[in-house]
């Protein structure tokens, strides 16, 4: 069995990762680290994890993690870099935070602040060439949840030259767990229930440079993207509506063919039948991605809608998918393409 250590085990992504690891045929769960909750039983933080409830959370330090065969870092942005630097170079690490996603240090400083920790293999296996790079790495940067939904939606049409690279607009709604577990007034039930709201509007959301970077890797040239995130009154899930100016002469059937061809052999990405549109409830609890496409002839725009579970394919599920690749396991092991309903 492969021993997995999790730093940040008390958070939402950490808890979801533990749920998935507990059902994985090749893993056993090792140290569970949580900076502010050390000494507490895991069951007091994640009462849904019954089989792990009596496990004690420990302090987050390199010495605690180094005896594992793989380490998952589910820490707040800006905290993984220092810890990863203290781990042995041969030890596989998957970082669910943002510390190693960006190649441009200037972009990191602008959107996150502080010193850029470096760049690791970008862990979105379905992007062209990414799977082999991940499998050849021992350090993987897990993509952001919004960035995952947007990149998988737009990569095929950009690769096919069916839309402009400098006229992309994305509006995406996320469940409240995407903001993490730290309590804030904006996440109080009385604020969220029965309401939707925009936030970080005007090109300031931290996932924008990551979206542009991942899409630029597909087309080999810079990509410009306008992004508006929305907070939805639900605990988990993302639905992203992505539009771009269509290349003249591109037909609707060609757009669909590009989407279908790109993901025909992907176990977790599903292009829905025509007329059916993605919904977050269909991917809840899964590592699945649901996509649909259309051509808005009136406005001259390609429209791609994607839905993911922000804690699944947007975080913990994708981290486990990446770990499977790094360790030479079946990529789909421990992961479900099917959601939980109702």
C-alpha positions in Angstrom: 0.0 0.0 0.0 1.0 3.6 -0.7 1.0 5.9 2.3 -0.5 9.3 1.7 0.0 12.3 4.0 -2.3 15.3 3.9 -1.4 18.8 5.1 -4.5 20.9 5.5 -6.7 18.0 6.4 -9.2 20.1 8.3 -10.3 22.2 5.3 -13.0 21.4 2.8 -10.6 20.2 0.0 -8.6 18.2 2.6 -11.7 16.5 3.9 -12.9 15.6 0.4 -9.4 14.3 -0.4 -9.5 12.0 2.7 -12.9 10.7 1.6 -11.5 9.7 -1.8 -8.3 8.3 -0.4 -10.2 6.1 2.0 -11.9 4.5 -0.9 -8.8 4.1 -3.1 -7.6 0.5 -3.6 -3.9 1.4 -3.5 -3.6 4.0 -0.7 -3.5 4.0 3.1 -3.8 7.3 4.9 -0.8 8.4 6.9 -0.3 11.7 8.8 -3.2 14.1 8.9 -1.8 17.6 9.5 -3.8 20.7 10.4 -2.1 23.8 11.6 -4.9 25.2 13.8 -6.6 22.0 14.8 -3.7 19.8 15.9 -4.6 17.5 18.7 -8.2 17.3 17.7 -9.9 14.1 16.4 -10.7 14.2 12.7 -14.3 13.4 13.5 -14.8 16.7 15.2 -13.9 18.5 12.0 -15.3 16.1 9.4 -18.0 14.1 11.1 -18.9 12.5 7.7 -15.6 10.6 7.7 -16.7 7.9 10.1 -13.9 5.4 9.5 -11.3 8.1 10.2 -13.1 9.8 13.0 -10.7 8.7 15.8 -7.6 9.7 13.9 -5.8 12.7 15.6 -4.8 15.8 13.6 -1.1 16.6 14.0 1.0 19.7 13.5 2.0 20.8 10.0 5.7 20.4 9.5 8.0 18.7 7.1 9.2 16.1 9.6 5.7 14.8 10.1 5.2 14.3 6.4 8.5 12.9 5.1 7.8 9.3 6.0 4.8 9.1 3.6 5.1 7.9 0.0 3.2 10.9 -1.4 2.2 14.2 0.2 -0.9 16.3 -0.6 -0.8 20.0 0.4 -4.2 21.4 0.8 -3.1 24.7 2.4 -4.1 28.3 1.9 -2.4 30.1 -1.0 1.1 31.2 -0.2 1.8 28.5 2.5 2.8 25.5 0.4 6.1 27.0 -0.9 8.0 27.1 2.3 6.8 23.6 3.4 7.5 22.0 0.1 11.1 23.4 0.1 11.7 21.3 3.2 10.5 18.0 1.8 12.9 15.6 0.1 13.2 16.2 -3.6 12.3 12.6 -4.5 9.1 12.7 -2.5 6.0 13.1 -4.8 4.0 16.1 -3.8 0.7 17.4 -5.2 -0.1 21.0 -4.2 -3.8 21.9 -4.2 -3.0 25.5 -3.6 -1.8 28.1 -6.1 1.8 28.5 -5.1 3.3 26.6 -8.1 0.7 27.1 -10.8 2.0 30.2 -12.5 5.2 30.5 -14.6 5.3 34.3 -14.4 6.6 35.6 -11.1 5.2 39.0 -11.8 1.7 37.6 -12.2 2.0 35.8 -8.9 3.1 39.0 -7.1 0.3 41.0 -8.7 -2.6 38.5 -8.0 -1.4 36.8 -4.8 1.4 39.0 -3.3 4.6 37.8 -1.7 7.5 35.9 -3.3 6.9 33.4 -6.1 7.8 29.9 -5.0 8.4 28.5 -8.4 6.6 26.5 -11.1 5.7 22.8 -11.1 4.0 20.6 -13.7 0.5 21.9 -14.3 -1.9 19.2 -13.2 -4.7 19.3 -15.8 -4.3 16.0 -17.6 -6.8 16.6 -20.3 -4.8 19.5 -21.8 -2.6 18.7 -24.8 0.7 17.2 -23.6 -0.1 17.6 -19.9 -0.6 14.0 -19.0 2.9 12.9 -20.0 4.4 15.9 -18.2 2.5 15.0 -15.0 3.5 11.4 -15.1 7.2 12.3 -15.5 7.1 14.7 -12.5 7.3 14.3 -8.8 5.9 17.8 -8.1 2.5 18.8 -9.5 0.5 22.0 -9.2 -3.2 21.2 -9.0 -5.2 23.7 -11.0 -7.7 26.1 -9.5 -11.4 25.2 -9.7 -12.5 28.0 -11.9 -9.4 27.6 -14.1 -10.2 23.9 -14.6 -13.8 24.6 -15.7 -12.8 27.3 -18.1 -9.7 25.6 -19.6 -11.6 22.4 -20.3 -14.4 24.3 -21.9 -12.3 26.5 -24.2 -9.2 24.5 -25.0 -10.8 22.5 -27.9 -12.2 25.4 -29.8 -9.1 27.5 -29.3 -6.9 24.6 -30.5 -9.1 24.3 -33.6 -8.8 28.0 -34.4 -12.6 28.4 -34.1 -12.6 31.5 -31.9 -10.6 34.6 -31.1 -7.8 34.5 -28.5 -8.3 38.2 -27.5 -12.1 38.3 -27.1 -13.0 35.7 -24.4 -15.6 36.4 -21.7 -16.4 34.1 -18.9 -19.1 34.3 -16.2 -19.0 31.5 -13.7 -20.9 30.7 -10.5 -19.4 28.7 -7.6 -20.7 27.2 -4.4 -19.6 28.6 -1.1 -17.0 25.9 -0.3 -14.8 27.4 -3.0 -14.0 30.2 -0.6 -12.6 27.8 2.0 -13.6 27.1 5.6 -12.5 30.3 7.2 -15.7 32.1 8.5 -16.5 35.5 7.0 -19.6 37.6 7.0 -20.1 37.2 3.3 -20.4 33.4 3.7 -23.0 33.4 6.5 -26.1 31.4 5.7 -28.3 34.5 6.1 -26.2 36.3 3.5 -26.0 33.5 1.0 -29.4 31.8 1.1 -31.8 33.0 -1.6 -29.1 35.3 -3.1 -26.5 35.4 -5.8 -23.7 38.0 -5.9 -20.7 38.9 -8.0 -17.3 39.4 -6.4 -13.7 40.2 -7.4 -15.1 42.0 -10.5 -13.0 43.8 -13.0 -10.1 41.5 -13.8 -8.8 41.0 -10.2 -9.7 37.4 -9.5 -6.6 35.3 -8.8 -7.4 32.6 -11.3 -7.3 34.9 -14.4 -3.6 34.6 -15.1 -3.8 30.8 -14.6 -6.7 30.6 -17.1 -4.8 32.7 -19.6 -1.6 30.7 -19.1 -3.3 27.3 -19.6 -5.2 28.4 -22.7 -2.1 30.1 -24.1 -0.3 26.8 -23.8 -2.9 25.3 -26.2 -2.6 27.9 -28.9 1.0 28.9 -28.4 0.2 32.6 -28.2 -1.1 35.0 -25.5 -4.8 34.8 -24.6 -6.9 37.6 -23.1 -9.8 36.8 -20.9 -12.5 38.8 -19.0 -13.7 36.9 -16.0 -16.6 37.6 -13.6 -17.2 35.2 -10.7 -20.5 34.7 -8.9 -21.2 33.3 -5.5 -24.2 30.9 -5.7 -26.4 29.7 -2.8 -25.1 26.1 -2.8 -22.3 24.4 -0.9 -20.4 22.9 -3.9 -20.3 23.1 -7.7 -19.2 25.4 -10.5 -21.1 26.3 -13.7 -19.1 28.4 -16.2 -20.4 30.1 -19.3 -17.6 30.8 -21.6 -18.0 32.8 -24.8 -15.6 34.0 -27.5 -15.8 35.8 -30.8 -16.2 33.1 -33.5 -13.8 32.7 -36.4 -15.7 33.7 -39.6 -17.0 30.6 -41.4 -17.0 28.4 -38.4 -20.2 26.3 -38.2 -22.0 24.8 -35.2 -21.3 21.2 -36.2 -17.6 22.0 -36.5 -17.5 23.3 -33.0 -19.2 20.2 -31.7 -16.9 18.0 -33.6 -13.9 19.8 -32.0 -15.3 19.3 -28.5 -16.2 15.7 -29.2 -12.9 14.8 -30.7 -10.8 16.4 -28.0 -12.5 14.4 -25.2 -13.6 11.2 -26.9 -11.2 9.1 -24.9 -11.2 11.1 -21.6 -12.8 9.1 -18.7 -14.0 12.2 -16.8 -15.0 14.7 -19.5 -18.4 14.3 -21.0 -19.9 16.3 -23.9 -23.7 16.2 -23.3 -26.2 15.3 -26.0 -27.4 18.2 -28.1 -30.1 20.2 -26.2 -28.9 19.1 -22.8 -27.1 21.7 -20.7 -24.7 21.1 -17.8 -25.9 21.4 -14.2 -23.9 21.3 -11.0 -26.2 18.7 -9.4 -25.2 16.1 -12.1 -21.4 16.3 -11.2 -21.7 16.6 -7.4 -19.4 14.2 -5.5 -17.6 13.2 -8.7 -14.5 13.9 -10.7 -16.7 14.5 -13.8 -16.9 17.4 -16.2 -20.0 18.1 -18.2 -19.8 20.3 -21.3 -22.2 21.7 -23.9 -21.5 24.0 -26.8 -23.5 26.3 -29.1 -22.9 28.8 -31.9 -24.7 32.2 -31.2 -25.0 33.3 -34.8 -26.8 36.5 -33.8 -23.8 37.7 -31.7 -21.1 35.9 -33.6 -19.9 34.0 -30.6 -19.0 30.5 -29.5 -20.7 29.5 -26.3 -19.3 26.7 -24.1 -20.9 25.8 -20.8 -19.1 23.6 -18.3 -20.0 22.1 -14.9 -17.7 20.6 -12.3 -17.7 19.9 -8.6 -15.3 22.5 -7.2 -14.2 20.0 -4.5 -14.0 17.1 -7.0 -12.4 17.8 -10.4 -11.8 21.4 -9.1 -9.7 20.2 -6.2 -9.4 16.9 -4.4 -10.5 14.6 -7.2 -8.1 16.2 -9.6 -5.3 16.0 -7.0 -5.9 12.2 -6.7 -6.0 11.9 -10.5 -2.6 13.6 -10.7 -1.2 11.4 -7.9 -2.3 8.3 -9.7 -0.4 9.5 -12.8 2.8 10.4 -10.9 2.8 7.0 -9.1 2.1 5.0 -12.2 -1.4 3.8 -11.1 -4.6 3.6 -13.0 -5.5 7.2 -13.6 -9.1 6.6 -12.7 -8.5 4.6 -9.5 -10.5 5.8 -6.6 -12.4 8.3 -8.7 -16.0 8.4 -9.9 -17.2 9.8 -13.2 -20.8 9.7 -12.0 -22.3 12.3 -9.7 -24.6 11.9 -6.7 -28.3 12.7 -7.1 -30.6 14.1 -5.9 
